[in-house]
Amino acid sequence: MNKCAIVANGSHENLEEFLFYFQECDIIIGVDGGLNALSKIGIEPTVILGDFDSVHGQVLESYQNKGIPSISFPKRKDATDSELAIDYAIEQNLSTLYLFGMTGKRLDHGLTNIHMLRKIPKSIKACILDAHNEIYYGNQNFELEGYIGKNLSIIPMTDEVKGLNTKGLDYPLKNETLYYNQSRGVSNVIVQEKVQISATSGEFFIIISKD
């Protein structure tokens, strides 16, 4: 199964620090203005996608001249370029999906992109990454390894997340309920190599963050 990275037109702060993610990917999707960022760090996408209203003309022309497959959409449409890229990626027999340029100045785009994690099949390990955060979607069971010392927050996206249990965190939760309109799950700390999170009902985001 393939590993895939999508680079959309959000924040690209310190994108060069994620080069090893791109190096392990079989598919790299450059989305409109995200192509500008890929060009700066010398990464060549395997496919380019979007309405191409944000990419610099010379960057787009350069990739097109190399014969990289291009999927064009009209500017007036019922889905964002980011969602269209995610839909395309889901069809590519993936095990892993890294999402870059999904957060930034536009809160409307950022919130929408984060919530789109929910549409990605559970068989695909999907994560939004930026210079300060890794964002995952979870329900029932979720595991992570290798983040000792990092902050971890569990953010409910349903009214309640019930039967929540955690292992590997400084403040363990045992058969707890987290509520959508409260902050109890924010800013825990990872203290063990392996973190386990389980819930009997509800949906949530897991955010690993650094200042």
N, C-alpha and C positions, 0 to 999 in steps of 0.2 A: 504494500500500500504506500501511497505517496505522502510526502510532507510538502506543505504549501505555505508560502508567505504572501500576504496581500499588503501592498503599500498604498494607502489612500491619501487624500489631500488635507490631512490634519497636521498636528504638530509632528515635526521630524527632529526635535531636539536630540542631539547625541545619537542619531541613528547609526553612525559608524560603529558605535559600541556593540551593535547587534549583528555584526558581520557574520559571526559563526552560525547564527540562525539561518541566514541566507545560504551559507555554504552547504548546509545539510539538506536544503530543500530541493525537491525535484521540479517544483513548479513555483514560479515567482510571477505574481500578477501585479503589474503597474497600473494604478488607477488614476487617470487624468493627471492632476497636479502632483500626485505621488511620483510620477515619472521624473520630475525635476529633482526630487530627493535621491532617487536611485541613480540618476546621472552623476550627481555630485560625489557619491561614494563609490562609483565605478561598478555598480551592479547592473547586469543586463537582464531584463525580465524575459520570461518565456512567452508571455502574452501581454498585450496592452489593451485597456478597456476603458470606456467612458464616453462622455459627450465632448471631451477634449476642449473645454472652455477655460481650463486653468493651467494646462501644461504650456510651457514656452514653445513657440513654434519650431525653433531650431532643434529642441530636444525631441519633440514628436517626429520631426522629419528625419532625424538621425536614426531613431529606432525603426521607423518605417522603411528607410533605405536599407536596413540590415535584413529586411524580410521577416521581422518578428510578427507573428500573427496579431491582427488588430480587430477588436470588436467594437464597433461604433454605435452609439445610441443618440437619439435626438435630445436637445436640451429640455424640451417640454415632455415630461414623462411622469409616471406614477410611482417611481422608485428612485432612490438616490444611486449614484454610481457605486457607492460602497455596498449597498444591498445587492445590486446586480453582480458585483464581483464575488460576494459571498455565495450567491446562488450558483454562479459558475463554478466556484471552488467545490461546493458540495457534490457536484456531479463528477468529480475527478478521482473517485476511489481513494479518499484520504484517510490517513491515520491521525494526522496532526495538522492544525491550521494556526499559523501565527498572523496576527492582525496588527499592522502598524498604521500610523496616521489616522487613527479612529477617534482620537481625542484632540482637544486644542481649544482655540478661542470660541468656537461656535458650540455653545452648550446644547442647542437643539440637536445638532448633528452628533455630538458626543453621547448624549443620553440615548438617542435612537440607536446608535451603533452598539452601545453596551447592551441594550435590551435585545438586539438582534442575536446575541450569543445564544439566546433561548431557541432560535430556529435551527441551530446547527445540530445535526443528529448526535446522540450521546456516544455513538461509536467513534466520533472524531474528537480528539482532545484539542479544544480551541481556547485561545488566550489572546486578549488585547494587551499589547505592550506599549508603554511609552517610557520616557526618561525616568519617571518616578513611580510607575505602577505596573502591576500585572493583574489582570482582571479575568476571573473565571465565572462560569455559571454552574450552579450546583443544585441538586435535589437528592435526597436519600444519602448515598455514599460518595465521599470525595477524599482523595489522598494526594499529598504533595511530599516531595523529598528535597533536601538540600538548601533550606532557607533559614538556618539557625540565626537568631538575632534580628530577623526582619519583623516588621509590623504586619499583622494579619487582621483583617476585619471581615466579619460576616454580616452582610447587609440583606435583610429580608426584602423580597419583592412580592410576596403575598402577605395578606393581613397578619398571618402568624406562621412561624416555623416551629413545629412542635417536636418533642422528643429529641432535642438536639444534644448530641454528645461529641466531645472533642478529646483528642489525645495529642500531646506534644506541644501544648500551649501553656503559657505562664499562668493564665487564668482558665482552668478547665471548666467546661460546661457539662453537667450531668443531668440528662433528662429535662433540659430547660426548654422554655418557650421564648422565642424572640418575636418582637412585634414590629410591624412595618413603620410605625411612627415613633419609635424609641431608638436610642443610640447605644444600647447595652453591648452590641456585638462589635463596637468600633475599638480599634487600637489594642488588640491583644498582641502578644509577643511569642514568636516561635522559639522554643527552648530545646527541641529535640530534632534529630535529623529527619524523622518521618512524622508527618502530621496526618491525622485521620479525623474526618468530620462526617457525622451521620445524623440523619433526621428521619422521623417517622412520617412527616408530612410537611408540605411547604416548599417554596423555592427561594433561592438566595444567590447573591453574588459573593465571591471570595475575592478580596482585594489585598494583595501583598504590596506594601508601599514603603518608600523611603523618602525622607525630607530632601 
